[in-house]
Amino acid sequence: MMPKPKNPSMPNTYLADGFTLLSDWGLILVEGPDAATLLQNQLSNSVLGMRRSVSGEIAQGSDAVRLMGYCSPKGRLFASAWLGLFPESTGADDRFALFISKDIAASTAKRLSMYILRSKVKVIDASNDWDVFGAYCEEDAEDFVPATADSLALRIPDVLSGDKTFKRVLISQRKTESSASKNNEAALAQWNSLEVLSAIPRIVLATQEQFVPQMINFESVLGIDFKKGCYPGQEIVARSQYRGAVKRRLQLARTTSSTFSPELAKPGVELFHEGDATQPCGMVVLAAPNLTHSERIDLQVECKLDSLEAGEIHLGKSDGPVLQIDSLPYQLLEI
């Protein structure tokens, strides 16, 4: 039985511990009879056979929600996105929703549109017309569900933070005049922290085309289907997997420097090993303040594996804050 809104008279309320506008997230809609074919030929994961979700319900499970990568011909990630299938009505054409970083939504939609040719499909950057929200609650709390019939919502993997496990849902709704009022700073800080601790990467403008998928564990978080056939960069991605050519990986890290500058925690900031102060050994993927320890920043970083064997890794510059490497919340697939 699906739970009811906290207040049925307020259509935009949710059963959740936290709910906030995600201003740095956008939405791409790909719709039409040939939508699945277009995306199948462009993305790193398969879209065929995905279960349709009704607007207003939460899409969940691997048959309804999938992590996708969009690679350049050189096998570098141009974008990443969470994808669900939300037709406008029963029997209507496919309509795929890609939840993506807002700063790369327009360029990604434009790139996908280049391959439409004569196909019956539309690619729409809907980021200016739809808002994206994040909702979360503790694992043992009552399920939450969007209260509006036209919401597009999908559940993404749970996250362990401290001794608590949190459920997370991405939700998109058409913009309204009251959208800005749903910006909850405390909930946003918690959402961002959970995203970093998930160790599931998200490509933003500063990290576009920096990583072959395996360099940021994309295969280990089920963002690649190695049996699906061709897509841009597929040969390079497959070669990296089966020839063991990846010498870099995403790691969780933290720093507790009291002199830490927030500028050093932005995606794209480079890392330096004490053994070579002139050549970067990695890069920040995502970062967020730790909500328990005020001087601590948690980070997702991509780093050379041999730099982890011995010696200190510094953030931003050769004498920058020292990073401590933490354990990943999942097992890496063997390469």
Long-range contacts (C-beta under 8 A, 24 or more apart in sequence): 2-57, 2-143, 2-145, 3-142, 3-143, 3-144, 3-145, 5-145, 5-147, 8-147, 10-147, 11-147, 11-148, 12-147, 12-148, 12-173, 12-176, 12-178, 12-182, 13-147, 14-135, 14-144, 14-145, 14-146, 14-147, 14-171, 15-137, 15-142, 15-143, 15-144, 15-145, 16-135, 16-136, 16-137, 16-144, 16-169, 17-136, 17-137, 17-138, 17-141, 17-166, 18-134, 18-135, 18-136, 18-137, 18-184, 18-186, 18-187, 18-190, 18-191, 19-133, 19-134, 19-135, 19-182, 19-184, 19-187, 20-133, 20-134, 20-182, 20-183, 20-184, 20-185, 20-187, 20-188, 20-191, 21-131, 21-132, 21-133, 21-179, 21-180, 21-182, 21-183, 21-184, 21-188, 22-132, 22-133, 22-134, 22-170, 22-188, 22-191, 23-102, 23-183, 24-101, 24-102, 24-103, 24-204, 25-99, 25-100, 25-101, 25-102, 25-132, 25-134, 25-170, 26-99, 26-100, 26-101, 26-102, 26-103, 26-105, 26-125, 26-126, 26-127, 26-132, 27-97, 27-98, 27-99, 27-100, 27-105, 27-125, 27-126, 27-127, 27-130, 27-132, 27-152, 27-172, 28-81, 28-97, 28-98, 28-100, 28-105, 28-108, 28-109, 28-112, 28-123, 28-124, 28-125, 28-126, 28-127, 29-95, 29-96, 29-97, 29-98, 29-122, 29-123, 29-124, 29-126, 30-95, 30-96, 30-98, 30-112, 30-121, 30-122, 30-123, 30-124, 31-93, 31-94, 31-95, 31-96, 31-121, 31-122, 31-124, 32-93, 32-94, 32-119, 32-120, 32-121, 32-122, 33-93, 33-94, 33-120, 33-121, 34-119, 34-120, 34-121, 35-93, 35-94, 35-95, 35-96, 35-121, 36-94, 36-96, 37-119, 37-121, 38-112, 38-115, 38-116, 38-119, 38-121, 38-123, 39-68, 39-83, 39-96, 39-112, 40-228, 40-229, 40-231, 41-115, 41-230, 41-231, 42-70, 42-112, 42-115, 42-231, 42-232, 43-68, 43-69, 43-70, 43-83, 43-231, 44-68, 44-69, 44-70, 44-71, 44-213, 44-218, 44-223, 44-224, 44-225, 44-231, 44-234, 44-237, 45-69, 45-83, 45-222, 45-223, 45-224, 45-225, 45-228, 46-225, 46-227, 46-228, 47-83, 47-85, 47-96, 48-228, 50-83, 50-84, 50-85, 51-85, 52-85, 52-86, 52-87, 53-84, 53-85, 53-86, 53-154, 54-86, 55-86, 55-88, 55-149, 55-150, 55-151, 55-152, 56-145, 56-146, 56-148, 56-149, 56-150, 56-151, 56-153, 57-145, 57-146, 57-153, 58-144, 58-145, 58-146, 58-153, 58-154, 58-155, 58-169, 59-84, 59-85, 59-86, 59-153, 59-154, 59-155, 60-154, 60-155, 62-222, 64-154, 65-154, 65-155, 65-156, 66-222, 67-200, 67-218, 67-221, 67-222, 67-223, 68-98, 68-223, 69-203, 69-213, 69-218, 69-223, 69-224, 70-108, 70-111, 70-112, 70-232, 71-213, 71-231, 71-232, 71-233, 71-234, 71-236, 71-237, 72-209, 72-232, 72-233, 73-232, 73-233, 74-209, 74-233, 74-236, 75-212, 75-213, 75-233, 75-234, 75-235, 75-236, 75-237, 75-240, 76-209, 76-210, 76-211, 76-212, 76-233, 77-203, 77-207, 77-208, 77-209, 77-210, 77-211, 77-212, 77-213, 77-216, 77-218, 78-104, 78-108, 78-111, 78-203, 78-208, 78-209, 79-104, 79-108, 79-203, 79-208, 80-201, 80-202, 80-203, 80-218, 80-223, 81-108, 82-154, 82-156, 82-170, 84-152, 84-154, 86-152, 97-152, 97-154, 97-172, 99-132, 99-154, 99-170, 99-172, 101-202, 101-203, 101-204, 101-205, 102-127, 102-132, 103-204, 103-205, 104-203, 104-204, 104-205, 104-208, 126-172, 128-175, 129-174, 129-175, 130-172, 130-173, 130-174, 130-175, 131-172, 131-173, 131-174, 131-175, 131-179, 131-182, 132-170, 132-171, 132-172, 133-170, 133-171, 133-172, 133-173, 133-182, 134-168, 134-169, 134-170, 134-171, 134-187, 134-188, 134-191, 135-168, 135-169, 135-171, 136-166, 136-167, 136-168, 136-169, 136-187, 136-190, 136-191, 136-194, 137-166, 137-167, 138-164, 138-165, 138-166, 138-167, 139-164, 139-165, 139-166, 139-167, 141-167, 143-167, 144-169, 146-171, 146-173, 148-173, 150-174, 156-198, 156-200, 157-198, 157-200, 157-221, 159-194, 159-195, 159-197, 159-198, 159-329, 160-197, 160-329, 161-193, 161-194, 161-197, 162-292, 166-194, 168-194, 189-288, 189-289, 189-291, 190-291, 192-288, 193-288, 193-289, 193-290, 193-291, 193-298, 195-286, 195-288, 196-252, 196-286, 196-287, 196-288, 196-298, 196-299, 196-300, 197-252, 197-298, 197-329, 198-329, 199-250, 199-252, 199-300, 199-328, 199-329, 199-330, 201-250, 201-285, 201-286, 201-300, 202-285, 202-286, 204-267, 204-268, 204-286, 206-266, 206-267, 206-268, 207-267, 207-268, 207-283, 207-285, 210-268, 210-283, 210-302, 211-302, 212-236, 212-237, 212-240, 212-246, 213-237, 213-240, 214-240, 214-241, 214-246, 214-249, 214-335, 215-246, 215-248, 215-249, 215-250, 215-302, 216-249, 216-250, 216-285, 216-300, 216-302, 217-249, 217-250, 217-328, 217-330, 217-332, 219-333, 219-335, 220-330, 220-331, 220-332, 220-333, 221-330, 240-335, 241-335, 244-335, 246-335, 247-304, 247-305, 247-306, 248-282, 248-302, 248-303, 248-304, 248-305, 249-302, 249-303, 249-305, 249-332, 250-285, 250-300, 250-301, 250-302, 250-303, 250-328, 251-300, 251-301, 251-302, 251-303, 251-308, 251-325, 251-326, 251-328, 252-298, 252-299, 252-300, 252-301, 252-325, 252-326, 252-327, 252-328, 252-329, 253-298, 253-299, 253-300, 253-301, 253-313, 253-323, 253-324, 253-325, 253-326, 254-290, 254-296, 254-297, 254-298, 254-299, 254-323, 254-324, 254-326, 255-296, 255-297, 255-299, 255-315, 255-321, 255-322, 255-323, 255-324, 256-293, 256-295, 256-296, 256-324, 257-295, 257-321, 257-322, 258-295, 259-321, 260-295, 260-297, 260-321, 261-316, 263-316, 264-315, 264-316, 264-320, 264-321, 265-297, 265-299, 265-315, 269-315, 269-316, 270-316, 271-301, 271-303, 271-307, 271-313, 271-314, 271-315, 271-316, 271-323, 272-313, 272-314, 272-316, 272-317, 272-318, 272-320, 273-304, 273-307, 273-311, 273-312, 273-313, 273-314, 274-311, 274-312, 274-313, 274-314, 274-318, 275-307, 275-311, 277-318, 278-318, 281-307, 281-313, 282-307, 282-313, 284-315, 299-323
